[in-house]
């Protein structure tokens, strides 16, 4: 089987507070949904808005971050893999489609829904990883020394 691309990217707002649980081995699992909107013009030229609800699941460290910092209404970017699960209950087969998140960025402005006080990401090199990344407030627009 060839290695195909299974990647989904969404920007949306949480429809409810995330639900975090822990597996027997201690790993965190966090489930949440985001609303992603789109609009188009119908045949009569009227603007029609539509919202899709995307189910997302995050595991381990990302699940901890989502559970700690996100809440209903938080604006986020989520990237992950499309997955369909199936199970049988009472003799009937059930299906659930969700995105398994591998990256999440908080997009709310400073001091809004994000308790850390700034927009953030769960990946990349930040000060905790030894990087020296600053904010836009610290940006120096002088010309480079060359």
VOLUM-651780 format. One record per atom (N, C-alpha, C, CB): residue number from 1; residue in one letter; atom name; x, y, z. Coordinates in steps of 0.05 Angstrom, whole numbers. Glycine has a CB too. Layout:
! residues N
[rec NUM, a, CA, [X, Y, Z]] ...
***
This chain:
! residues 146
[rec 1, x, N, [17, -24, 0]] [rec 1, x, CA, [0, 0, 0]] [rec 1, x, C, [18, 25, 0]] [rec 1, x, CB, [-19, 0, 25]] [rec 2, x, N, [11, 44, -17]] [rec 2, x, CA, [27, 68, -18]] [rec 2, x, C, [21, 86, 6]] [rec 2, x, CB, [21, 83, -44]] [rec 3, x, N, [39, 104, 11]] [rec 3, x, CA, [35, 123, 33]] [rec 3, x, C, [20, 147, 23]] [rec 3, x, CB, [63, 132, 46]] [rec 4, x, N, [-6, 148, 29]] [rec 4, x, CA, [-23, 170, 20]] [rec 4, x, C, [-24, 192, 41]] [rec 4, x, CB, [-52, 160, 14]] [rec 5, x, N, [-35, 215, 34]] [rec 5, x, CA, [-37, 237, 52]] [rec 5, x, C, [-64, 238, 66]] [rec 5, x, CB, [-33, 264, 37]] [rec 6, x, N, [-64, 237, 92]] [rec 6, x, CA, [-88, 239, 108]] [rec 6, x, C, [-84, 262, 127]] [rec 6, x, CB, [-94, 212, 124]] [rec 7, x, N, [-91, 286, 118]] [rec 7, x, CA, [-88, 310, 134]] [rec 7, x, C, [-111, 329, 131]] [rec 7, x, CB, [-61, 324, 127]] [rec 8, x, N, [-122, 339, 153]] [rec 8, x, CA, [-144, 358, 153]] [rec 8, x, C, [-136, 382, 169]] [rec 8, x, CB, [-170, 345, 164]] [rec 9, x, N, [-144, 405, 160]] [rec 9, x, CA, [-138, 430, 174]] [rec 9, x, C, [-164, 446, 177]] [rec 9, x, CB, [-117, 447, 159]] [rec 10, x, N, [-169, 456, 201]] [rec 10, x, CA, [-193, 471, 207]] [rec 10, x, C, [-187, 495, 224]] [rec 10, x, CB, [-214, 453, 221]] [rec 11, x, N, [-202, 517, 220]] [rec 11, x, CA, [-203, 539, 238]] [rec 11, x, C, [-232, 543, 246]] [rec 11, x, CB, [-191, 566, 225]] [rec 12, x, N, [-236, 543, 272]] [rec 12, x, CA, [-264, 546, 281]] [rec 12, x, C, [-265, 552, 311]] [rec 12, x, CB, [-279, 520, 276]] [rec 13, x, N, [-289, 552, 321]] [rec 13, x, CA, [-293, 558, 350]] [rec 13, x, C, [-306, 534, 364]] [rec 13, x, CB, [-312, 583, 353]] [rec 14, x, N, [-297, 529, 389]] [rec 14, x, CA, [-307, 507, 404]] [rec 14, x, C, [-337, 512, 410]] [rec 14, x, CB, [-291, 504, 430]] [rec 15, x, N, [-353, 491, 406]] [rec 15, x, CA, [-381, 493, 411]] [rec 15, x, C, [-388, 487, 440]] [rec 15, x, CB, [-396, 473, 394]] [rec 16, x, N, [-370, 475, 455]] [rec 16, x, CA, [-374, 469, 484]] [rec 16, x, C, [-346, 466, 496]] [rec 16, x, CB, [-391, 443, 488]] [rec 17, x, N, [-346, 466, 523]] [rec 17, x, CA, [-321, 461, 536]] [rec 17, x, C, [-310, 433, 529]] [rec 17, x, CB, [-324, 464, 567]] [rec 18, x, N, [-284, 430, 526]] [rec 18, x, CA, [-273, 404, 520]] [rec 18, x, C, [-277, 385, 544]] [rec 18, x, CB, [-243, 406, 513]] [rec 19, x, N, [-279, 359, 537]] [rec 19, x, CA, [-282, 338, 557]] [rec 19, x, C, [-256, 321, 558]] [rec 19, x, CB, [-307, 320, 552]] [rec 20, x, N, [-243, 322, 581]] [rec 20, x, CA, [-218, 307, 584]] [rec 20, x, C, [-222, 283, 602]] [rec 20, x, CB, [-195, 325, 594]] [rec 21, x, N, [-212, 260, 594]] [rec 21, x, CA, [-212, 236, 610]] [rec 21, x, C, [-184, 224, 610]] [rec 21, x, CB, [-234, 215, 599]] [rec 22, x, N, [-179, 205, 627]] [rec 22, x, CA, [-154, 192, 628]] [rec 22, x, C, [-157, 162, 624]] [rec 22, x, CB, [-139, 198, 655]] [rec 23, x, N, [-141, 150, 607]] [rec 23, x, CA, [-141, 122, 603]] [rec 23, x, C, [-129, 107, 627]] [rec 23, x, CB, [-126, 115, 577]] [rec 24, x, N, [-133, 81, 629]] [rec 24, x, CA, [-121, 66, 651]] [rec 24, x, C, [-91, 69, 654]] [rec 24, x, CB, [-128, 37, 649]] [rec 25, x, N, [-77, 73, 631]] [rec 25, x, CA, [-48, 77, 632]] [rec 25, x, C, [-40, 105, 639]] [rec 25, x, CB, [-36, 69, 605]] [rec 26, x, N, [-59, 123, 644]] [rec 26, x, CA, [-53, 151, 652]] [rec 26, x, C, [-54, 171, 630]] [rec 26, x, CB, [-27, 151, 665]] [rec 27, x, N, [-54, 162, 605]] [rec 27, x, CA, [-55, 181, 582]] [rec 27, x, C, [-81, 196, 582]] [rec 27, x, CB, [-51, 166, 555]] [rec 28, x, N, [-79, 222, 575]] [rec 28, x, CA, [-103, 239, 573]] [rec 28, x, C, [-115, 236, 546]] [rec 28, x, CB, [-96, 268, 579]] [rec 29, x, N, [-142, 238, 544]] [rec 29, x, CA, [-157, 238, 520]] [rec 29, x, C, [-177, 261, 522]] [rec 29, x, CB, [-171, 210, 514]] [rec 30, x, N, [-177, 279, 503]] [rec 30, x, CA, [-195, 302, 504]] [rec 30, x, C, [-211, 303, 478]] [rec 30, x, CB, [-179, 328, 507]] [rec 31, x, N, [-238, 304, 482]] [rec 31, x, CA, [-256, 306, 459]] [rec 31, x, C, [-269, 334, 459]] [rec 31, x, CB, [-278, 284, 461]] [rec 32, x, N, [-271, 345, 435]] [rec 32, x, CA, [-284, 371, 432]] [rec 32, x, C, [-294, 374, 404]] [rec 32, x, CB, [-265, 395, 440]] [rec 33, x, N, [-312, 393, 400]] [rec 33, x, CA, [-322, 399, 373]] [rec 33, x, C, [-318, 428, 367]] [rec 33, x, CB, [-353, 392, 371]] [rec 34, x, N, [-313, 433, 341]] [rec 34, x, CA, [-310, 461, 332]] [rec 34, x, C, [-330, 466, 310]] [rec 34, x, CB, [-281, 467, 323]] [rec 35, x, N, [-340, 490, 309]] [rec 35, x, CA, [-358, 498, 288]] [rec 35, x, C, [-341, 512, 267]] [rec 35, x, CB, [-381, 517, 298]] [rec 36, x, N, [-344, 503, 242]] [rec 36, x, CA, [-330, 516, 220]] [rec 36, x, C, [-351, 526, 200]] [rec 36, x, CB, [-310, 496, 206]] [rec 37, x, N, [-350, 551, 194]] [rec 37, x, CA, [-371, 563, 177]] [rec 37, x, C, [-362, 568, 149]] [rec 37, x, CB, [-380, 589, 190]] [rec 38, x, N, [-381, 571, 132]] [rec 38, x, CA, [-377, 577, 104]] [rec 38, x, C, [-402, 591, 94]] [rec 38, x, CB, [-371, 551, 87]] [rec 39, x, N, [-399, 606, 72]] [rec 39, x, CA, [-423, 618, 60]] [rec 39, x, C, [-421, 617, 30]] [rec 39, x, CB, [-426, 647, 70]] [rec 40, x, N, [-444, 620, 18]] [rec 40, x, CA, [-446, 620, -12]] [rec 40, x, C, [-471, 635, -19]] [rec 40, x, CB, [-446, 591, -23]] [rec 41, x, N, [-473, 641, -45]] [rec 41, x, CA, [-498, 654, -55]] [rec 41, x, C, [-515, 633, -69]] [rec 41, x, CB, [-491, 678, -74]] [rec 42, x, N, [-541, 633, -62]] [rec 42, x, CA, [-559, 614, -75]] [rec 42, x, C, [-567, 625, -103]] [rec 42, x, CB, [-584, 609, -58]] [rec 43, x, N, [-585, 611, -116]] [rec 43, x, CA, [-593, 618, -143]] [rec 43, x, C, [-605, 646, -145]] [rec 43, x, CB, [-612, 597, -154]] [rec 44, x, N, [-618, 655, -124]] [rec 44, x, CA, [-630, 681, -124]] [rec 44, x, C, [-611, 703, -115]] [rec 44, x, CB, [-655, 682, -106]] [rec 45, x, N, [-586, 696, -109]] [rec 45, x, CA, [-566, 716, -102]] [rec 45, x, C, [-565, 722, -72]] [rec 45, x, CB, [-571, 741, -116]] [rec 46, x, N, [-581, 708, -56]] [rec 46, x, CA, [-581, 712, -27]] [rec 46, x, C, [-558, 697, -15]] [rec 46, x, CB, [-608, 702, -15]] [rec 47, x, N, [-545, 710, 5]] [rec 47, x, CA, [-523, 697, 19]] [rec 47, x, C, [-534, 676, 38]] [rec 47, x, CB, [-506, 719, 35]] [rec 48, x, N, [-522, 652, 37]] [rec 48, x, CA, [-530, 630, 54]] [rec 48, x, C, [-506, 622, 71]] [rec 48, x, CB, [-541, 606, 37]] [rec 49, x, N, [-509, 623, 97]] [rec 49, x, CA, [-488, 614, 115]] [rec 49, x, C, [-493, 586, 125]] [rec 49, x, CB, [-485, 634, 139]] [rec 50, x, N, [-473, 570, 126]] [rec 50, x, CA, [-476, 543, 137]] [rec 50, x, C, [-453, 537, 156]] [rec 50, x, CB, [-477, 522, 114]] [rec 51, x, N, [-459, 520, 175]] [rec 51, x, CA, [-440, 512, 196]] [rec 51, x, C, [-437, 482, 196]] [rec 51, x, CB, [-447, 523, 223]] [rec 52, x, N, [-413, 473, 196]] [rec 52, x, CA, [-407, 444, 199]] [rec 52, x, C, [-394, 441, 227]] [rec 52, x, CB, [-388, 433, 177]] [rec 53, x, N, [-402, 419, 240]] [rec 53, x, CA, [-390, 413, 266]] [rec 53, x, C, [-370, 390, 263]] [rec 53, x, CB, [-412, 404, 287]] [rec 54, x, N, [-346, 395, 272]] [rec 54, x, CA, [-324, 376, 268]] [rec 54, x, C, [-316, 365, 295]] [rec 54, x, CB, [-299, 389, 255]] [rec 55, x, N, [-318, 338, 298]] [rec 55, x, CA, [-310, 324, 323]] [rec 55, x, C, [-280, 320, 322]] [rec 55, x, CB, [-325, 297, 326]] [rec 56, x, N, [-267, 327, 345]] [rec 56, x, CA, [-238, 325, 347]] [rec 56, x, C, [-231, 310, 372]] [rec 56, x, CB, [-225, 353, 346]] [rec 57, x, N, [-210, 293, 370]] [rec 57, x, CA, [-199, 280, 394]] [rec 57, x, C, [-169, 285, 395]] [rec 57, x, CB, [-205, 249, 393]] [rec 58, x, N, [-160, 292, 419]] [rec 58, x, CA, [-131, 296, 423]] [rec 58, x, C, [-121, 277, 445]] [rec 58, x, CB, [-125, 326, 431]] [rec 59, x, N, [-97, 269, 443]] [rec 59, x, CA, [-85, 250, 462]] [rec 59, x, C, [-61, 262, 477]] [rec 59, x, CB, [-78, 224, 448]] [rec 60, x, N, [-55, 250, 499]] [rec 60, x, CA, [-31, 256, 516]] [rec 60, x, C, [-27, 285, 521]] [rec 60, x, CB, [-6, 244, 502]] [rec 61, x, N, [-4, 296, 515]] [rec 61, x, CA, [3, 324, 522]] [rec 61, x, C, [-16, 344, 509]] [rec 61, x, CB, [31, 330, 515]] [rec 62, x, N, [-23, 340, 484]] [rec 62, x, CA, [-40, 358, 470]] [rec 62, x, C, [-68, 358, 483]] [rec 62, x, CB, [-43, 350, 440]] [rec 63, x, N, [-77, 335, 492]] [rec 63, x, CA, [-102, 333, 506]] [rec 63, x, C, [-102, 349, 532]] [rec 63, x, CB, [-109, 304, 513]] [rec 64, x, N, [-79, 348, 547]] [rec 64, x, CA, [-77, 364, 571]] [rec 64, x, C, [-78, 394, 565]] [rec 64, x, CB, [-50, 358, 585]] [rec 65, x, N, [-65, 403, 544]] [rec 65, x, CA, [-65, 431, 537]] [rec 65, x, C, [-93, 440, 529]] [rec 65, x, CB, [-45, 437, 514]] [rec 66, x, N, [-107, 424, 512]] [rec 66, x, CA, [-134, 431, 504]] [rec 66, x, C, [-152, 433, 528]] [rec 66, x, CB, [-145, 410, 484]] [rec 67, x, N, [-151, 413, 545]] [rec 67, x, CA, [-168, 413, 569]] [rec 67, x, C, [-163, 436, 588]] [rec 67, x, CB, [-165, 388, 583]] [rec 68, x, N, [-138, 445, 589]] [rec 68, x, CA, [-130, 466, 608]] [rec 68, x, C, [-136, 494, 597]] [rec 68, x, CB, [-101, 464, 614]] [rec 69, x, N, [-131, 499, 571]] [rec 69, x, CA, [-132, 526, 561]] [rec 69, x, C, [-155, 533, 543]] [rec 69, x, CB, [-107, 531, 546]] [rec 70, x, N, [-170, 514, 533]] [rec 70, x, CA, [-192, 520, 515]] [rec 70, x, C, [-219, 518, 529]] [rec 70, x, CB, [-192, 501, 491]] [rec 71, x, N, [-238, 533, 519]] [rec 71, x, CA, [-265, 533, 530]] [rec 71, x, C, [-284, 539, 508]] [rec 71, x, CB, [-268, 553, 554]] [rec 72, x, N, [-310, 537, 514]] [rec 72, x, CA, [-330, 543, 494]] [rec 72, x, C, [-325, 570, 482]] [rec 72, x, CB, [-358, 541, 507]] [rec 73, x, N, [-325, 572, 456]] [rec 73, x, CA, [-321, 598, 442]] [rec 73, x, C, [-292, 603, 434]] [rec 73, x, CB, [-331, 619, 459]] [rec 74, x, N, [-273, 588, 445]] [rec 74, x, CA, [-245, 592, 438]] [rec 74, x, C, [-241, 587, 408]] [rec 74, x, CB, [-227, 573, 454]] [rec 75, x, N, [-226, 605, 395]] [rec 75, x, CA, [-220, 602, 367]] [rec 75, x, C, [-193, 588, 364]] [rec 75, x, CB, [-219, 630, 352]] [rec 76, x, N, [-193, 567, 348]] [rec 76, x, CA, [-169, 550, 345]] [rec 76, x, C, [-165, 541, 316]] [rec 76, x, CB, [-172, 525, 363]] [rec 77, x, N, [-140, 535, 311]] [rec 77, x, CA, [-131, 521, 287]] [rec 77, x, C, [-125, 493, 295]] [rec 77, x, CB, [-107, 535, 272]] [rec 78, x, N, [-136, 473, 282]] [rec 78, x, CA, [-130, 445, 288]] [rec 78, x, C, [-122, 431, 263]] [rec 78, x, CB, [-155, 431, 301]] [rec 79, x, N, [-101, 415, 265]] [rec 79, x, CA, [-91, 399, 243]] [rec 79, x, C, [-90, 370, 253]] [rec 79, x, CB, [-64, 408, 232]] [rec 80, x, N, [-99, 351, 236]] [rec 80, x, CA, [-98, 324, 245]] [rec 80, x, C, [-106, 305, 222]] [rec 80, x, CB, [-117, 320, 268]] [rec 81, x, N, [-111, 280, 230]] [rec 81, x, CA, [-118, 259, 211]] [rec 81, x, C, [-147, 251, 214]] [rec 81, x, CB, [-100, 234, 216]] [rec 82, x, N, [-159, 246, 191]] [rec 82, x, CA, [-187, 238, 189]] [rec 82, x, C, [-189, 208, 197]] [rec 82, x, CB, [-198, 242, 160]] [rec 83, x, N, [-207, 202, 215]] [rec 83, x, CA, [-210, 174, 224]] [rec 83, x, C, [-239, 167, 228]] [rec 83, x, CB, [-194, 169, 250]] [rec 84, x, N, [-247, 143, 219]] [rec 84, x, CA, [-274, 132, 223]] [rec 84, x, C, [-271, 107, 240]] [rec 84, x, CB, [-288, 126, 196]] [rec 85, x, N, [-285, 107, 262]] [rec 85, x, CA, [-286, 84, 280]] [rec 85, x, C, [-313, 70, 277]] [rec 85, x, CB, [-281, 92, 310]] [rec 86, x, N, [-313, 44, 283]] [rec 86, x, CA, [-339, 30, 283]] [rec 86, x, C, [-340, 11, 307]] [rec 86, x, CB, [-342, 14, 256]] [rec 87, x, N, [-364, 6, 317]] [rec 87, x, CA, [-368, -12, 339]] [rec 87, x, C, [-397, -23, 337]] [rec 87, x, CB, [-364, 2, 366]] [rec 88, x, N, [-401, -45, 351]] [rec 88, x, CA, [-428, -56, 350]] [rec 88, x, C, [-441, -54, 378]] [rec 88, x, CB, [-427, -86, 341]] [rec 89, x, N, [-466, -46, 378]] [rec 89, x, CA, [-481, -43, 403]] [rec 89, x, C, [-509, -52, 398]] [rec 89, x, CB, [-480, -13, 414]] [rec 90, x, N, [-518, -70, 415]] [rec 90, x, CA, [-545, -81, 413]] [rec 90, x, C, [-551, -92, 385]] [rec 90, x, CB, [-566, -60, 419]] [rec 91, x, N, [-530, -105, 373]] [rec 91, x, CA, [-534, -117, 347]] [rec 91, x, C, [-533, -98, 323]] [rec 91, x, CB, [-559, -132, 347]] [rec 92, x, N, [-529, -73, 329]] [rec 92, x, CA, [-527, -53, 307]] [rec 92, x, C, [-499, -42, 305]] [rec 92, x, CB, [-548, -30, 311]] [rec 93, x, N, [-490, -38, 280]] [rec 93, x, CA, [-464, -26, 276]] [rec 93, x, C, [-466, 4, 276]] [rec 93, x, CB, [-452, -36, 248]] [rec 94, x, N, [-448, 17, 291]] [rec 94, x, CA, [-447, 46, 294]] [rec 94, x, C, [-421, 56, 283]] [rec 94, x, CB, [-452, 55, 323]] [rec 95, x, N, [-421, 81, 273]] [rec 95, x, CA, [-397, 93, 262]] [rec 95, x, C, [-394, 121, 273]] [rec 95, x, CB, [-399, 94, 231]] [rec 96, x, N, [-369, 129, 276]] [rec 96, x, CA, [-363, 156, 285]] [rec 96, x, C, [-339, 166, 269]] [rec 96, x, CB, [-357, 157, 316]] [rec 97, x, N, [-341, 190, 258]] [rec 97, x, CA, [-319, 202, 243]] [rec 97, x, C, [-308, 225, 259]] [rec 97, x, CB, [-329, 212, 215]] [rec 98, x, N, [-282, 227, 261]] [rec 98, x, CA, [-270, 248, 278]] [rec 98, x, C, [-242, 254, 266]] [rec 98, x, CB, [-268, 239, 307]] [rec 99, x, N, [-231, 276, 276]] [rec 99, x, CA, [-204, 284, 269]] [rec 99, x, C, [-186, 278, 293]] [rec 99, x, CB, [-202, 314, 261]] [rec 100, x, N, [-165, 263, 289]] [rec 100, x, CA, [-145, 258, 310]] [rec 100, x, C, [-125, 281, 308]] [rec 100, x, CB, [-132, 230, 308]] [rec 101, x, N, [-126, 299, 327]] [rec 101, x, CA, [-109, 323, 326]] [rec 101, x, C, [-80, 317, 331]] [rec 101, x, CB, [-119, 344, 346]] [rec 102, x, N, [-62, 329, 315]] [rec 102, x, CA, [-33, 327, 321]] [rec 102, x, C, [-21, 355, 324]] [rec 102, x, CB, [-19, 311, 299]] [rec 103, x, N, [-37, 376, 319]] [rec 103, x, CA, [-27, 403, 323]] [rec 103, x, C, [-51, 421, 329]] [rec 103, x, CB, [-12, 414, 298]] [rec 104, x, N, [-48, 440, 347]] [rec 104, x, CA, [-69, 458, 354]] [rec 104, x, C, [-56, 485, 360]] [rec 104, x, CB, [-86, 448, 378]] [rec 105, x, N, [-68, 506, 350]] [rec 105, x, CA, [-59, 533, 356]] [rec 105, x, C, [-82, 550, 366]] [rec 105, x, CB, [-45, 547, 331]] [rec 106, x, N, [-78, 563, 388]] [rec 106, x, CA, [-99, 581, 399]] [rec 106, x, C, [-98, 607, 383]] [rec 106, x, CB, [-95, 586, 429]] [rec 107, x, N, [-121, 616, 373]] [rec 107, x, CA, [-122, 640, 356]] [rec 107, x, C, [-135, 664, 369]] [rec 107, x, CB, [-135, 633, 330]] [rec 108, x, N, [-144, 661, 393]] [rec 108, x, CA, [-157, 684, 406]] [rec 108, x, C, [-137, 706, 411]] [rec 108, x, CB, [-171, 675, 433]] [rec 109, x, N, [-147, 731, 411]] [rec 109, x, CA, [-130, 754, 417]] [rec 109, x, C, [-121, 753, 446]] [rec 109, x, CB, [-145, 780, 411]] [rec 110, x, N, [-101, 769, 453]] [rec 110, x, CA, [-91, 770, 480]] [rec 110, x, C, [-114, 776, 500]] [rec 110, x, CB, [-70, 791, 483]] [rec 111, x, N, [-112, 762, 523]] [rec 111, x, CA, [-131, 767, 545]] [rec 111, x, C, [-160, 762, 539]] [rec 111, x, CB, [-127, 794, 555]] [rec 112, x, N, [-166, 746, 518]] [rec 112, x, CA, [-195, 740, 514]] [rec 112, x, C, [-200, 712, 526]] [rec 112, x, CB, [-202, 740, 483]] [rec 113, x, N, [-205, 692, 510]] [rec 113, x, CA, [-212, 666, 521]] [rec 113, x, C, [-187, 650, 529]] [rec 113, x, CB, [-228, 650, 501]] [rec 114, x, N, [-163, 660, 522]] [rec 114, x, CA, [-139, 646, 528]] [rec 114, x, C, [-127, 655, 554]] [rec 114, x, CB, [-119, 649, 505]] [rec 115, x, N, [-127, 639, 575]] [rec 115, x, CA, [-117, 647, 601]] [rec 115, x, C, [-87, 652, 602]] [rec 115, x, CB, [-124, 627, 621]] [rec 116, x, N, [-72, 643, 582]] [rec 116, x, CA, [-43, 648, 583]] [rec 116, x, C, [-36, 677, 575]] [rec 116, x, CB, [-29, 629, 564]] [rec 117, x, N, [-55, 691, 564]] [rec 117, x, CA, [-51, 719, 557]] [rec 117, x, C, [-40, 724, 529]] [rec 117, x, CB, [-32, 731, 576]] [rec 118, x, N, [-35, 703, 514]] [rec 118, x, CA, [-26, 707, 487]] [rec 118, x, C, [-34, 683, 470]] [rec 118, x, CB, [5, 711, 486]] [rec 119, x, N, [-35, 687, 444]] [rec 119, x, CA, [-41, 665, 426]] [rec 119, x, C, [-17, 646, 428]] [rec 119, x, CB, [-46, 674, 396]] [rec 120, x, N, [-23, 620, 426]] [rec 120, x, CA, [-1, 601, 429]] [rec 120, x, C, [-5, 577, 411]] [rec 120, x, CB, [1, 592, 458]] [rec 121, x, N, [16, 560, 411]] [rec 121, x, CA, [15, 535, 396]] [rec 121, x, C, [26, 513, 412]] [rec 121, x, CB, [31, 539, 370]] [rec 122, x, N, [19, 489, 405]] [rec 122, x, CA, [29, 466, 420]] [rec 122, x, C, [53, 454, 407]] [rec 122, x, CB, [8, 445, 423]] [rec 123, x, N, [62, 464, 384]] [rec 123, x, CA, [85, 454, 370]] [rec 123, x, C, [104, 477, 365]] [rec 123, x, CB, [78, 438, 344]] [rec 124, x, N, [128, 470, 355]] [rec 124, x, CA, [147, 492, 349]] [rec 124, x, C, [166, 497, 372]] [rec 124, x, CB, [132, 517, 341]] [rec 125, x, N, [187, 512, 367]] [rec 125, x, CA, [207, 517, 387]] [rec 125, x, C, [201, 544, 401]] [rec 125, x, CB, [235, 518, 375]] [rec 126, x, N, [193, 542, 425]] [rec 126, x, CA, [188, 566, 441]] [rec 126, x, C, [209, 567, 462]] [rec 126, x, CB, [159, 565, 453]] [rec 127, x, N, [207, 586, 481]] [rec 127, x, CA, [226, 589, 502]] [rec 127, x, C, [230, 564, 518]] [rec 127, x, CB, [219, 612, 520]] [rec 128, x, N, [208, 548, 522]] [rec 128, x, CA, [210, 524, 537]] [rec 128, x, C, [227, 503, 523]] [rec 128, x, CB, [183, 512, 543]] [rec 129, x, N, [228, 505, 497]] [rec 129, x, CA, [244, 486, 481]] [rec 129, x, C, [272, 496, 475]] [rec 129, x, CB, [230, 479, 455]] [rec 130, x, N, [279, 518, 487]] [rec 130, x, CA, [305, 530, 483]] [rec 130, x, C, [306, 551, 461]] [rec 130, x, CB, [324, 508, 476]] [rec 131, x, N, [284, 556, 447]] [rec 131, x, CA, [284, 576, 426]] [rec 131, x, C, [281, 604, 438]] [rec 131, x, CB, [261, 571, 407]] [rec 132, x, N, [285, 624, 423]] [rec 132, x, CA, [283, 652, 432]] [rec 132, x, C, [263, 666, 415]] [rec 132, x, CB, [311, 666, 429]] [rec 133, x, N, [238, 657, 415]] [rec 133, x, CA, [217, 669, 399]] [rec 133, x, C, [204, 690, 416]] [rec 133, x, CB, [197, 647, 390]] [rec 134, x, N, [200, 714, 404]] [rec 134, x, CA, [187, 736, 418]] [rec 134, x, C, [159, 741, 406]] [rec 134, x, CB, [203, 761, 416]] [rec 135, x, N, [145, 759, 418]] [rec 135, x, CA, [119, 766, 408]] [rec 135, x, C, [121, 789, 389]] [rec 135, x, CB, [99, 773, 431]] [rec 136, x, N, [98, 796, 376]] [rec 136, x, CA, [98, 819, 358]] [rec 136, x, C, [103, 845, 373]] [rec 136, x, CB, [72, 821, 343]] [rec 137, x, N, [96, 846, 399]] [rec 137, x, CA, [101, 870, 415]] [rec 137, x, C, [131, 875, 418]] [rec 137, x, CB, [88, 867, 442]] [rec 138, x, N, [147, 854, 416]] [rec 138, x, CA, [176, 857, 420]] [rec 138, x, C, [190, 860, 393]] [rec 138, x, CB, [187, 833, 434]] [rec 139, x, N, [176, 862, 371]] [rec 139, x, CA, [188, 863, 345]] [rec 139, x, C, [204, 889, 341]] [rec 139, x, CB, [166, 861, 323]] [rec 140, x, N, [228, 886, 331]] [rec 140, x, CA, [245, 909, 326]] [rec 140, x, C, [247, 913, 296]] [rec 140, x, CB, [273, 905, 339]] [rec 141, x, N, [237, 935, 285]] [rec 141, x, CA, [236, 939, 257]] [rec 141, x, C, [260, 954, 245]] [rec 141, x, CB, [210, 954, 249]] [rec 142, x, N, [282, 953, 260]] [rec 142, x, CA, [307, 965, 249]] [rec 142, x, C, [317, 948, 226]] [rec 142, x, CB, [328, 968, 271]] [rec 143, x, N, [333, 960, 209]] [rec 143, x, CA, [344, 945, 187]] [rec 143, x, C, [365, 926, 197]] [rec 143, x, CB, [357, 965, 166]] [rec 144, x, N, [368, 903, 184]] [rec 144, x, CA, [389, 884, 192]] [rec 144, x, C, [416, 896, 188]] [rec 144, x, CB, [386, 857, 177]] [rec 145, x, N, [436, 886, 203]] [rec 145, x, CA, [464, 898, 202]] [rec 145, x, C, [480, 889, 178]] [rec 145, x, CB, [479, 891, 227]] [rec 146, x, N, [468, 885, 155]] [rec 146, x, CA, [484, 878, 131]] [rec 146, x, C, [475, 893, 107]] [rec 146, x, CB, [482, 848, 125]] 
***
